[in-house]
Amino acid sequence: MKNLNILFSISLLFWLAGCNTIKGVGQDVQKAGSAIEKSMK
């Protein structure tokens, strides 16, 4: 479980580093939401 938390934290760090602006964060969140919606269909 501890390894999972570390992996999640590192992934989150890289994801946030890839989003240079607030607009970029919004676009990434929107893409993630779209992917979740598609997987649910």
C-alpha positions as CSV (number, residue, x, y, z in Angstrom):
1,M,0.0,0.0,0.0
2,K,2.9,2.3,0.8
3,N,4.4,1.7,-2.6
4,L,1.1,2.6,-4.2
5,N,0.9,5.9,-2.4
6,I,4.5,6.7,-3.5
7,L,3.7,5.8,-7.1
8,F,0.6,7.9,-7.0
9,S,2.4,10.9,-5.6
10,I,5.2,10.7,-8.2
11,S,2.6,10.4,-11.0
12,L,0.7,13.4,-9.7
13,L,3.9,15.4,-9.5
14,F,4.7,14.7,-13.1
15,W,1.1,15.3,-14.2
16,L,1.1,18.7,-12.5
17,A,4.6,19.6,-13.9
18,G,3.2,18.9,-17.4
19,C,0.4,21.4,-16.9
20,N,2.1,24.8,-17.3
21,T,-1.0,26.9,-17.0
22,I,-4.5,26.8,-15.4
23,K,-5.9,26.4,-18.9
24,G,-3.7,23.3,-19.4
25,V,-4.9,21.8,-16.1
26,G,-8.5,22.4,-17.2
27,Q,-7.9,20.7,-20.5
28,D,-6.2,17.7,-18.9
29,V,-9.1,17.3,-16.4
30,Q,-11.6,17.5,-19.3
31,K,-9.7,14.9,-21.2
32,A,-9.6,12.6,-18.2
33,G,-13.3,13.1,-17.7
34,S,-14.0,12.3,-21.4
35,A,-11.8,9.1,-21.1
36,I,-13.8,8.0,-18.0
37,E,-17.1,8.6,-19.8
38,K,-16.0,6.6,-22.8
39,S,-14.9,3.7,-20.7
40,M,-18.2,3.7,-18.9
41,K,-20.2,3.3,-22.2
